[in-house]
Amino acid sequence: MKLVIGLGNPDKKYEATWHNLGFLAVTEIQKQNKLAEFKLEKKFQATVTQNTGEQKIILAQPQTYMNNSGQTVKALVNFYKIKPEDILVIHDDIDIPLGKVRISYDATAAGHKGVQSIINELGSQKFYRLRLGIKSEKQGRIPTEDYVLQRIDKEAKVIVKKTIQAASEAANLVLAGRVAEAMNQYN
């Protein structure tokens, strides 16, 4: 069993912000794999969908706000008995250029509070991460915590759409156990 977590914030006002790229990516994975619509599962504090195939894959979008994402991950891990190495977390990354996708494993949170929450709740950083670049010259001197909550502008939306498609393809490779291939292609 595999668990894919797309990080973001649940309120409508955050829908089209940089910090919600994880939500967008898991929605793209759900659509590409023709899975059922996401459904709110209160016991996990998340919207969840899953496949019905031989290898079970659960997609989730925490509804706890970014900085408490670990609560959702821990609830899902405990309920489904998922090992950390079977988790893929998809999130924005301010240290990676806009449009780039990077795959990592057993890495620190590097300042990302949603990822840090997951590490804290699991007591481990031994899970996969799909990091979606949002670094832009437009950020300038805007503090990171303000920039990630800004709406994505029209120019960047074209790049973001391609990034989300690439993230979905990379995630499908990782889920199929083709991690080295995914890393060679995207890192």
N, C-alpha and C positions, 0 to 999 in steps of 0.2 A: 504494500500500500504506500502511495506517495501523497504528500500534502504540498499544495502550492498556495502560498499566501501572497496576495497583492496588497501592499501597504497603501494607506490613504486616510483621508478624514471623511466621516459619513455625511456631514451636512451638505445640502445643495449648494451653498455658497462656496464650497471648496471643490466642486465638481471639475472645473476646468483649470485647476491650479497645478503647478509643478509637482507638489507633494502627492498628487493623486495619480501619478503615472502607474503605480503598482495596480491600482484598481482598474485602470484602462487596459493594462496588459492582461490581467486575468480574465477580463471580459472578452478580450480578443481571443484568448485561448479557448474560452467557453464557446464562442461562436465558431471558430475554426474546427473545433472537434464536435460540433453539433450537440452540445450537452444541454440539459434542461436549464431553464432560467434560474438565476440565483434566488434563493428563498431565505428569508430571515429565520435563523435558528437561535432563539434566545439563550439556550443553554450554553452556546459558544460565543454569544455576543458578536455574531457575524452573519453575513449573507453567505450561503454555501450552495454549491452544486457538486455533483460527482458523476463519473461515468458508470456504466454497467458492464464494462468489459472484464476481461480476464484479470488484468492488473488494475486494481482499484486506484483511482486518482480523485482526490478531493481538492476542489478549488474554493478558497475562502477570501472574503474581504472583511477584515475586522471592523466592527462598528463602535469601537472603543475610543476612537481618536488615536492618532499616530503614536503618541508617547506611551500608550498603554496597550499596544498591539500584542505584547507578550502574554497578556491574560487570555486572549483568544487562542493563540498558538498553544499555550499550555493546556487549555480545556480540550482542544481537538486532539492533541498528542496523548493526553491521559485517557480520553474516551476511546480512541481508535488504536491505542498502543503503538504509536508511530515512533520510530527511532529518529533522532536528530538528522542522521545522514540521509534520511528519506524525505527531508523537507527542502523545498525551494522557496526562498523569499524574494519577491520582486519589488524593487523600490527605486526611487529617484536617487541620484548621486551628484552632488554639487562639485565633486572633484574630477568628474569625467566630462569631456566636451559634449555639448549638445549633439544628439544624434548617434552617439556611440553606445554600444552595449558591451558590458564586461561580465564575465562569469567568475565567481570566486568560491572558495571552500575554506572553512576553518579560518575565517578572517575576523579581525576586530570590527567593531561598529564604526570606527573612524568618525565619530561625532554624530552619527545618525541615531537620533533618540528612539525611533521605532525599532530599529535593529537592536539597539542596546536593551530595550525592554524585553525583546525576545531572548537575547543572551541571558539576561538576568533571570527570567522565568524558567528557562530550560536548564540553566546552570551549565551551558555549553555553547560554544560557537561553531561546533562541528556540523554545520548545515550549509547547503548551497545557497548562493545569492546571485541573483541576476540584477545587476546594477545598471540603471538607465541614466545616461549622462544628461545633465541639464545646465552645465557650465556655459555661460554666454558672456560675451563682451558687454552686453546690455546690463548685466548685473552691476557692474561698476562697484561703487562703494556701498551698495545696499546690503545691510546685514543679512546673513544667510537665512535667519529665522523669518525675516520679512519677505525675502526673495522667493522662497519655496511656497509661500502662500499667495503669491501674485498669480493673476490669471495669465494663461498662455496667450501670447499675442498672435495675430493672424499669420504673420510671417513664419513664426515658429511652429504653428499647427501643422504645416506641411511636413516639416522635419519630424515632429512628434508622431504623426501618423505612420511614417516609415519606421521609426524607432519601435513603436508598439508592434508592428508587423514582424520586425526582426526579433523582438523579444519573445513573441509567441513561437516563432520558428526555433529559436534557441532553447526555449523551455521544453518544447516537444522533443528536441534532441536529448536534453538532460534527462527527461522523464523516461526516454527509451533506453537509458543507460549508455548513451553515446556522448559522454561528457567530454572526452578528449577531442572528439570531432567538433563539438560545440565551441570548446575553448580555442581550437585552432582557427575556426571560422570567425569568431567574434572578438577574441582578446587581442 
